[in-house]
């Protein structure tokens, strides 16, 4: 009997626990085809204070998996990709000591600055690939110590959101390099925790005793335990999990030279690098990927929610908004938006607001719509230029993912701004698809990269350059530099 025959009826579950929702995708173990999906919402959040109860993630996972209960007997493995940086603090009974601060919480800005004053930014980048900002978990540790003294000392476990779900599923506290690299106290070059950095927050805490064990990204974390409450899933293999962008890179089978751009709650742009990037300015996060390579990334706090806001203000549907954008020539009639609506992460402006320039008495709704899309994309493309300056190769495909990837406006404007073809996966939920890749790799004893290549989902070209827009990015850069100069 062949391996395909043995696996012909088996499935793996990829779980994407994002800021907004939990998505579960089932893929056939025989060929990786998508069999079913389910989704459940998470509580809404808005910076500067962005927090969620970890129990809400578990409830959403129970709901989404429950909708797929008919498939439970066939599920052989699961893995979780999820929102990065969030701080989960558990007591001796594995109950959260407080709500989890999320990646987009900006209340720890002052704490991040104090950490950089105590340890030079260049040294942070050398050791961790990143420099503390409000997003990184270490800044949230410092905020917690300052605002809730004694709470960290009472903790028994400290972990990231997806590590928490893996722990609930299999009873083992583990992490891997892709997710851990977003904490600010992990070295992705040696794959080791750095307790000496957390000692800047509190030198009297045994940090290593509280952090999950680091294991390889393709290894199983364990098996679904009876206490998880999924009877027919008990005994299924649980992958170690990883961050959502690392998981999406697996789901898109991203190759060296490709550029991944996610337009979701946040915006990210990244690529595969053989060597880690160390940027002392803090603009680039030199993350590891869920393999033996690196995933240097630029992240913006404001992406699809910017265009959602302008669509709401214009009182139009999504299709009407896209048509307004596409009917307007590049440059939006001289209107430029710096899309810092809820503060910004890159550049580091946690208390900024959006800046709209070039508004005139004859400006049109179409120009306003176009400016909002160009503002989001120019912010990310400005980051992409910085990645190139640090040696990232970007001659491959331009691949969009996230909710914004379904927008005709985002697709076409990106093609016009870059002069490149724009591709999307034929499966919308790339992070969940990548988590399923990780589950299959853990089950079959393969590497994540090897499994991703075997299960590569076809890409579809959705836009080609129609209008030259190079000047738009130059105008945006000038406006951004002027704004930063004022600050």
C-alpha positions in Angstrom: 0.0 0.0 0.0 1.5 3.4 -1.0 1.8 6.4 1.3 -0.9 8.2 -0.7 -3.3 5.3 -0.1 -2.5 5.4 3.6 -3.2 9.1 3.8 -6.0 9.3 1.3 -8.7 9.9 3.9 -6.7 11.9 6.5 -6.7 15.6 7.0 -4.6 18.3 8.7 -5.9 21.4 10.4 -4.2 24.8 9.9 -5.3 27.3 12.5 -4.8 31.1 12.0 -5.6 32.9 15.3 -5.3 36.5 14.2 -6.2 39.8 15.8 -9.7 39.7 14.4 -10.7 36.0 14.2 -9.8 32.4 14.4 -9.8 30.5 11.0 -9.5 26.7 10.7 -8.6 25.3 7.4 -8.6 21.5 6.7 -6.3 20.2 3.9 -6.1 16.7 2.6 -3.0 14.9 3.7 -2.9 13.1 0.3 -2.3 16.2 -1.8 -2.8 19.4 0.3 -6.1 20.3 -1.3 -8.4 22.5 0.8 -11.4 20.5 2.1 -13.2 22.8 4.4 -12.9 26.1 6.4 -14.6 27.7 9.4 -14.2 31.0 11.2 -15.1 32.6 14.5 -14.6 36.3 15.6 -12.3 37.7 18.3 -13.3 40.7 20.4 -12.5 44.0 18.6 -9.6 46.1 19.7 -8.3 49.6 19.0 -4.9 51.2 20.0 -3.5 52.7 22.1 -4.8 50.1 24.6 -5.3 46.9 22.6 -5.9 43.9 24.8 -7.8 40.6 24.5 -8.6 37.8 27.0 -6.7 34.7 26.0 -9.8 32.7 26.9 -11.6 34.4 24.0 -9.1 32.9 21.6 -9.7 29.5 23.0 -13.5 30.0 22.8 -13.2 31.1 19.1 -11.0 28.0 18.3 -13.6 25.8 20.0 -16.4 27.4 17.9 -14.5 27.2 14.6 -13.4 23.6 15.2 -16.9 22.8 16.4 -18.3 23.8 13.0 -16.0 21.1 11.4 -16.9 18.4 13.9 -17.9 15.9 11.2 -14.3 15.9 10.1 -12.7 15.4 13.5 -12.1 11.6 13.2 -10.1 12.2 10.0 -7.8 15.0 11.4 -4.3 13.6 12.0 -2.5 16.8 12.9 -3.0 20.5 13.8 -0.8 23.5 14.0 -1.4 27.2 14.9 -0.2 30.3 13.2 -1.1 33.5 15.1 -0.7 37.1 15.9 2.8 37.9 17.1 4.2 39.8 20.1 1.2 39.5 22.4 2.0 38.9 26.0 0.2 36.0 27.8 1.0 35.7 31.5 -0.3 32.6 33.3 -0.5 31.8 37.0 0.2 28.4 38.6 -3.3 27.2 37.5 -2.7 28.2 33.9 -5.1 31.1 34.2 -4.2 34.5 32.7 -3.2 37.0 35.3 -4.4 39.8 33.1 -5.6 40.4 29.6 -3.0 39.9 26.9 -1.5 43.0 25.5 -1.5 42.7 21.7 1.0 43.5 19.0 -0.8 46.8 18.1 -1.0 48.1 21.7 1.1 51.2 21.9 0.9 52.0 25.7 4.4 50.7 26.2 6.1 53.3 24.0 7.8 54.9 27.0 8.9 51.5 28.3 10.5 50.7 24.9 12.4 54.0 25.0 13.7 53.3 28.5 14.9 49.8 27.3 16.8 51.5 24.5 18.4 53.9 26.9 19.7 51.1 29.1 21.0 49.0 26.2 22.1 50.6 22.8 19.8 50.1 19.8 22.6 48.6 17.7 23.3 46.0 20.4 19.6 45.0 20.4 19.7 44.6 16.7 22.9 42.5 16.9 21.4 40.2 19.5 17.8 39.9 18.5 17.5 41.3 14.9 15.1 44.0 16.2 15.1 47.1 18.3 12.4 47.5 21.1 9.3 49.4 20.1 5.8 49.2 21.6 5.0 46.1 19.5 7.7 43.8 20.8 6.9 41.6 23.8 9.8 42.8 25.9 8.3 46.3 25.9 5.0 44.9 27.2 6.9 43.0 29.9 8.4 46.4 31.0 5.0 48.0 30.9 3.5 45.3 33.1 6.3 45.5 35.6 5.8 49.3 35.8 2.0 49.3 36.0 1.4 46.0 37.9 4.5 45.5 40.1 4.8 42.0 41.5 2.6 40.4 38.8 5.4 39.1 36.7 7.1 37.7 39.8 3.9 35.8 40.5 3.7 34.3 37.0 4.4 30.7 36.2 4.4 30.9 32.4 4.9 33.7 29.9 4.2 33.0 26.2 2.9 34.3 22.9 -0.8 34.0 21.8 -0.3 31.0 19.5 2.0 29.3 22.0 -0.9 29.6 24.5 -3.2 27.8 22.1 -0.7 25.1 21.4 -0.3 24.7 25.2 -4.0 24.3 25.6 -4.1 21.7 22.9 -1.2 19.5 24.0 -0.3 20.5 27.5 3.4 21.3 26.6 4.8 24.9 26.6 7.0 25.1 23.5 8.0 27.8 20.9 10.1 27.9 17.8 12.4 30.5 16.2 10.0 32.2 13.8 7.5 33.2 16.5 10.0 33.7 19.3 12.0 36.2 17.2 9.2 38.7 17.7 9.6 38.9 21.5 12.8 41.0 21.7 14.4 38.6 24.0 15.3 35.8 21.6 18.4 35.4 19.4 17.4 34.2 15.9 21.1 33.7 15.0 21.8 31.2 17.7 18.1 30.2 18.4 18.3 30.8 22.1 16.4 32.8 24.7 18.2 35.9 26.1 17.2 36.1 29.8 19.9 38.9 30.3 17.7 41.2 28.2 14.6 40.5 30.3 16.6 41.1 33.4 16.6 44.8 32.3 12.9 44.6 33.3 13.4 42.7 36.5 16.7 41.0 37.5 15.2 38.9 40.2 12.9 36.7 38.0 13.9 33.3 36.7 12.9 34.1 33.1 14.0 30.8 31.5 11.8 28.9 33.9 8.8 30.9 32.6 9.4 30.8 28.9 8.5 27.9 26.6 11.1 25.4 25.5 12.5 26.2 22.0 12.2 23.3 19.6 12.7 23.1 15.8 10.0 24.7 13.7 9.0 21.4 11.9 8.8 19.2 15.0 5.7 18.1 16.8 4.9 19.9 20.1 2.9 16.8 21.3 -0.5 15.4 20.9 -4.0 16.7 21.6 -4.8 15.9 25.2 -8.2 14.8 26.5 -8.4 17.9 28.7 -8.5 20.0 25.5 -12.1 19.0 25.1 -12.1 17.6 21.5 -12.7 13.9 22.1 -12.3 12.7 18.5 -9.1 14.7 18.1 -7.4 13.3 21.2 -4.0 11.9 20.1 -3.7 14.0 17.0 -0.2 15.5 16.4 0.1 19.2 17.3 2.7 21.2 15.5 4.8 23.8 17.4 3.1 26.7 15.7 4.6 30.0 14.5 3.8 33.7 13.8 1.1 34.6 11.3 3.5 36.1 8.7 5.8 33.2 9.0 2.8 30.9 8.5 1.6 32.9 5.5 5.1 32.6 3.9 4.7 28.8 4.1 1.1 29.0 2.8 2.4 31.0 -0.3 5.5 28.8 -0.7 7.5 32.1 -0.7 10.8 31.7 -2.5 14.0 33.7 -2.3 13.5 36.9 -4.4 9.7 36.9 -3.9 8.1 39.8 -2.0 5.2 39.1 0.3 2.9 42.0 1.1 0.0 41.5 3.6 -2.8 44.0 3.7 -4.8 43.2 6.8 -5.3 45.0 10.1 -1.6 45.7 9.9 0.5 46.0 6.7 3.6 43.9 6.3 6.2 43.6 3.5 8.9 40.9 3.7 11.1 38.4 1.9 13.3 35.3 2.4 16.9 35.9 3.3 19.6 33.4 3.9 21.4 35.7 6.3 19.7 37.7 9.1 19.4 41.5 8.8 20.5 43.7 11.7 19.1 47.2 11.4 20.1 49.4 14.3 17.5 52.1 13.3 14.8 49.7 14.4 12.8 50.1 11.2 13.4 46.5 10.1 12.6 43.5 12.2 15.2 40.9 11.3 12.8 38.0 12.0 13.6 34.3 11.6 11.2 32.3 9.4 9.7 28.9 10.3 12.7 27.1 8.9 16.5 27.7 8.8 16.3 31.0 7.0 15.2 34.6 7.9 12.2 36.7 7.1 13.2 40.4 7.4 10.0 42.5 7.6 8.6 46.0 7.7 5.3 46.4 9.6 2.9 49.3 9.5 0.1 49.6 12.1 -2.4 50.9 9.5 -3.4 49.1 6.4 -6.9 47.9 5.3 -8.6 49.7 8.2 -7.4 52.9 6.6 -9.4 52.3 3.4 -12.3 50.9 5.5 -12.4 54.2 7.3 -12.4 56.3 4.1 -15.0 54.0 2.5 -17.2 54.5 5.6 -16.7 58.3 5.4 -17.6 58.3 1.7 -20.6 56.1 2.5 -20.0 53.6 -0.4 -19.8 49.9 -0.7 -16.5 48.0 -1.2 -17.1 47.6 -4.9 -18.1 51.3 -5.3 -14.9 52.3 -3.4 -12.7 50.2 -5.7 -14.3 51.7 -8.7 -13.7 55.2 -7.4 -10.1 54.5 -6.9 -9.6 52.9 -10.3 -11.4 55.8 -12.0 -8.9 58.3 -10.6 -5.5 58.8 -12.2 -2.3 58.1 -10.2 -1.4 60.8 -7.8 -4.9 61.5 -6.6 -4.9 65.0 -8.0 -2.0 66.0 -5.8 -3.5 64.6 -2.6 -1.2 62.6 -0.3 -2.1 60.7 2.8 0.3 59.7 5.5 -1.9 56.9 6.9 -0.9 57.1 10.6 -4.6 56.9 11.7 -4.0 55.0 14.9 -0.4 56.0 15.5 2.3 54.2 13.6 4.9 51.5 14.1 7.1 52.2 11.0 8.0 55.0 11.4 7.9 54.9 15.2 5.1 57.4 15.8 2.7 55.7 18.4 0.8 58.9 19.1 0.5 60.3 15.5 -2.7 60.7 13.5 -3.3 60.6 9.8 -2.1 63.6 7.7 -3.9 64.5 4.5 -2.1 67.0 2.3 -3.0 68.6 -1.0 -6.7 69.0 -0.3 -8.3 71.7 -2.5 -11.7 73.2 -3.0 -12.1 71.2 -6.2 -10.9 67.9 -4.8 -13.2 64.9 -5.6 -14.3 61.8 -3.6 -12.5 59.7 -6.2 -9.2 61.5 -5.4 -9.7 61.0 -1.7 -10.3 57.3 -2.2 -7.2 56.9 -4.4 -5.1 58.9 -1.9 -6.1 56.5 0.9 -5.0 53.4 -1.1 -1.8 55.1 -2.3 -1.0 56.2 1.2 -1.2 52.6 2.6 0.9 51.1 -0.2 3.5 53.9 -0.3 4.1 53.4 3.4 4.9 49.7 2.7 6.9 50.3 -0.4 9.0 52.9 1.4 9.8 50.0 3.8 10.6 47.7 0.9 13.2 50.2 -0.3 14.8 50.0 3.1 14.8 46.2 3.0 16.6 46.4 -0.4 19.2 48.8 1.0 20.0 46.1 3.6 20.5 43.4 0.9 17.2 41.7 0.5 16.8 40.4 -3.1 13.4 41.3 -4.5 13.6 40.4 -8.2 11.0 37.6 -7.9 7.2 37.8 -7.7 5.1 40.4 -5.9 2.6 38.4 -3.9 -0.3 40.0 -2.0 -2.2 38.4 0.9 -4.6 39.5 3.6 -8.1 40.9 3.2 -6.8 43.8 1.1 -5.4 41.3 -1.5 -9.0 40.8 -2.7 -9.4 44.5 -3.5 -9.2 45.4 -7.2 -8.0 48.8 -6.1 -5.1 47.5 -4.0 -4.1 45.1 -6.7 -4.0 47.6 -9.5 -2.5 50.5 -7.6 0.3 48.2 -6.3 1.0 47.1 -9.9 1.1 50.7 -11.1 3.4 51.8 -8.2 5.9 49.0 -8.6 5.8 48.4 -12.3 5.4 44.7 -11.6 2.8 42.0 -12.0 0.8 41.3 -8.9 0.0 37.8 -7.8 -2.4 36.4 -5.2 -2.8 32.9 -3.8 -5.9 31.1 -5.1 -6.6 30.4 -1.4 -7.4 33.6 0.5 -6.4 32.4 4.0 -2.7 31.9 3.4 -1.7 31.9 7.2 -4.2 29.1 7.8 -2.9 27.3 4.7 0.7 27.6 6.1 -0.3 26.3 9.5 -1.7 23.2 7.8 1.7 22.9 6.0 3.4 22.9 9.4 1.0 20.3 10.8 1.7 18.0 7.8 5.5 18.5 8.2 5.2 17.6 11.9 3.2 14.5 11.1 5.3 13.3 8.2 8.7 14.2 9.6 9.5 16.6 6.8 10.9 20.2 7.0 8.4 23.1 6.7 10.1 24.4 3.6 10.0 21.0 1.9 6.4 20.5 2.8 5.5 24.0 1.6 7.1 23.3 -1.8 5.2 20.0 -2.1 1.9 21.7 -1.3 2.4 24.9 -3.1 -1.0 26.5 -3.9 -1.2 28.0 -7.5 -0.9 31.8 -7.7 -3.1 33.9 -9.9 -1.9 37.1 -11.6 -4.5 39.8 -10.8 -2.9 43.0 -12.1 -0.3 44.3 -14.5 1.1 47.8 -14.6 -1.2 50.1 -16.6 -0.2 53.6 -15.6 3.2 54.8 -14.6 3.2 55.9 -10.9 6.8 56.3 -9.9 6.4 60.0 -9.1 3.6 59.1 -6.6 6.1 57.3 -4.3 8.6 60.2 -4.6 5.9 62.7 -3.6 5.0 60.5 -0.7 8.6 60.1 0.5 9.0 63.9 0.4 5.8 64.4 2.5 6.9 61.7 5.0 10.4 63.2 5.4 8.9 66.7 6.0 6.5 65.3 8.6 9.2 63.4 10.4 11.4 66.6 10.3 8.7 68.5 12.1 8.6 65.8 14.8 
